[in-house]
Amino acid sequence: MTVISNTTVISNFAAIGQIDLLHRVYGQIALAMEVYEEIQAGMEEGYKFYSDIKGLIHPKNSEGWLRLAWLESGREVELFTALPSRLHPGERASLAIAQNRDWLFLTDDRAARNLAQARGIQLSGSLGCLIAGIDLGLWNVSEANHWLSEMVTLGFYTPTSDLTDYLVAE
């Protein structure tokens, strides 16, 4: 399954120095060009945690696992322009691409999540990524809760501080 992320999930993992966790769960992740531009603007504003992302972007790095994506069809441009302007361009582009191409959309933005759900777009966020890693045996719940706690310390809002309740019992 192809995955596209907006800035929120990338930021949460980059801010705690764990951007590679996303790679471990999903392999390659697409970033709309508009998301890349938001990341560039964040670097210019002094968000140092974005500096590690530059080397992970393909085609800038031939081995990069963050792949740039563009609105490629008239349908995607129509979807993009029809989305509410209160969303950032990166969210709108990611939503349009995810909907048109049937990709999994990663976001923690409430408005973007609500629109994705209303449009039937497959959806996950930072919590879902941490849980997916547990389910895949890449890390344990204690590690995931630690990373979640670090995200919360840096301002990430979440309804839980313990992912145990979200795990499927076997």
C-alpha positions as CSV (number, residue, x, y, z in Angstrom):
1,M,0.0,0.0,0.0
2,T,1.3,3.4,-0.9
3,V,1.3,6.0,1.9
4,I,1.3,9.8,1.8
5,S,1.9,12.0,4.8
6,N,1.2,15.6,5.6
7,T,3.5,17.6,7.8
8,T,2.0,16.8,11.2
9,V,3.0,13.1,11.4
10,I,6.5,13.9,9.8
11,S,6.9,16.7,12.4
12,N,6.0,14.6,15.4
13,F,8.5,11.9,14.6
14,A,11.2,14.3,13.4
15,A,10.8,16.4,16.6
16,I,11.7,13.4,18.8
17,G,14.6,12.3,16.6
18,Q,12.7,9.2,15.4
19,I,11.8,9.9,11.8
20,D,13.2,6.5,10.8
21,L,10.4,4.8,12.7
22,L,8.1,5.8,9.8
23,H,10.4,4.2,7.3
24,R,10.5,1.0,9.4
25,V,6.7,0.7,9.4
26,Y,5.9,1.9,5.8
27,G,9.1,1.7,3.7
28,Q,8.6,4.6,1.3
29,I,6.3,7.5,2.1
30,A,5.1,10.1,-0.4
31,L,5.2,13.8,0.4
32,A,3.2,16.2,-1.7
33,M,5.4,18.9,-3.1
34,E,3.3,21.3,-0.9
35,V,4.3,19.4,2.2
36,Y,7.9,19.6,1.2
37,E,7.5,23.3,0.8
38,E,6.0,23.5,4.3
39,I,9.0,21.6,5.7
40,Q,11.4,23.9,3.9
41,A,9.6,26.9,5.4
42,G,9.8,25.3,8.8
43,M,13.6,24.9,8.4
44,E,13.8,28.6,7.5
45,E,11.8,29.5,10.6
46,G,14.4,27.6,12.7
47,Y,12.8,24.2,13.3
48,K,16.1,22.3,13.4
49,F,14.5,18.9,13.6
50,Y,13.6,19.2,9.9
51,S,17.2,19.4,8.9
52,D,17.6,15.6,8.9
53,I,14.7,15.2,6.5
54,K,16.5,16.9,3.6
55,G,18.8,13.9,3.2
56,L,15.8,11.5,3.1
57,I,14.0,13.0,0.1
58,H,14.1,11.3,-3.2
59,P,15.0,12.5,-5.9
60,K,17.4,14.8,-4.0
61,N,18.9,11.7,-2.5
62,S,18.7,8.7,-4.9
63,E,18.3,6.4,-1.9
64,G,15.8,8.6,0.0
65,W,12.6,7.0,1.2
66,L,10.5,10.1,1.3
67,R,9.3,10.4,-2.3
68,L,8.0,13.7,-3.7
69,A,4.5,13.6,-5.2
70,W,2.7,16.1,-7.4
71,L,-0.9,16.7,-8.3
72,E,-0.8,14.7,-11.6
73,S,-4.3,14.9,-13.1
74,G,-7.1,17.3,-13.6
75,R,-9.1,15.2,-11.1
76,E,-6.5,15.8,-8.4
77,V,-6.4,19.5,-9.2
78,E,-10.2,19.6,-8.9
79,L,-10.1,17.8,-5.6
80,F,-7.4,20.1,-4.3
81,T,-9.2,23.3,-5.3
82,A,-12.6,22.0,-3.9
83,L,-11.1,21.4,-0.4
84,P,-11.7,24.1,2.2
85,S,-9.0,26.9,2.2
86,R,-8.8,26.7,6.0
87,L,-6.6,23.6,5.4
88,H,-2.9,24.2,4.5
89,P,-1.9,23.5,0.9
90,G,0.0,20.4,2.1
91,E,-3.1,18.9,3.7
92,R,-5.2,19.7,0.6
93,A,-2.7,18.2,-1.8
94,S,-2.2,15.1,0.3
95,L,-5.9,14.6,0.6
96,A,-6.5,15.0,-3.1
97,I,-3.7,12.6,-4.0
98,A,-4.8,10.0,-1.4
99,Q,-8.4,10.1,-2.5
100,N,-7.6,9.9,-6.2
101,R,-5.0,7.2,-6.0
102,D,-6.5,5.3,-3.1
103,W,-3.5,5.8,-0.8
104,L,-3.2,5.7,3.0
105,F,-3.1,9.2,4.3
106,L,-1.1,10.0,7.5
107,T,-2.2,13.1,9.4
108,D,-2.9,14.3,12.9
109,D,-4.8,17.4,11.9
110,R,-8.4,17.1,13.1
111,A,-10.0,18.9,10.2
112,A,-8.0,16.9,7.6
113,R,-8.9,13.7,9.4
114,N,-12.6,14.6,9.4
115,L,-12.5,15.3,5.7
116,A,-10.6,12.1,5.0
117,Q,-13.1,10.0,6.9
118,A,-16.0,11.7,5.1
119,R,-14.4,11.0,1.8
120,G,-13.6,7.4,2.6
121,I,-9.9,7.9,2.5
122,Q,-7.8,5.3,4.4
123,L,-6.3,7.1,7.4
124,S,-3.8,6.9,10.1
125,G,-1.8,9.2,12.3
126,S,1.1,9.3,14.8
127,L,-0.7,6.9,17.2
128,G,-1.5,4.6,14.4
129,C,2.1,4.5,13.2
130,L,3.3,3.7,16.7
131,I,0.7,0.9,17.0
132,A,1.5,-0.5,13.6
133,G,5.1,-0.8,14.7
134,I,4.1,-2.8,17.8
135,D,1.8,-5.0,15.6
136,L,4.7,-5.6,13.2
137,G,7.0,-6.5,16.1
138,L,9.4,-3.6,15.3
139,W,9.2,-2.3,18.9
140,N,7.3,-2.9,22.1
141,V,4.5,-1.0,23.8
142,S,6.9,0.4,26.4
143,E,9.1,2.0,23.6
144,A,6.0,3.3,21.8
145,N,4.6,4.9,25.0
146,H,8.0,6.5,25.6
147,W,8.0,8.1,22.1
148,L,4.4,9.1,22.5
149,S,5.3,10.8,25.8
150,E,8.1,12.7,24.1
151,M,5.7,13.9,21.4
152,V,3.3,15.1,24.1
153,T,6.0,16.9,25.9
154,L,6.7,18.8,22.7
155,G,3.0,19.8,22.2
156,F,1.3,16.8,20.5
157,Y,-2.3,16.5,21.7
158,T,-3.5,12.9,22.1
159,P,-6.4,11.4,24.0
160,T,-4.2,8.8,25.6
161,S,-0.8,8.4,27.2
162,D,-0.8,4.6,27.0
163,L,-1.2,2.6,23.8
164,T,-2.0,-0.6,25.5
165,D,-5.8,0.0,25.2
166,Y,-5.4,0.3,21.4
167,L,-3.7,-3.0,20.9
168,V,-5.6,-6.0,19.6
169,A,-5.6,-8.9,22.1
170,E,-4.4,-12.2,20.6
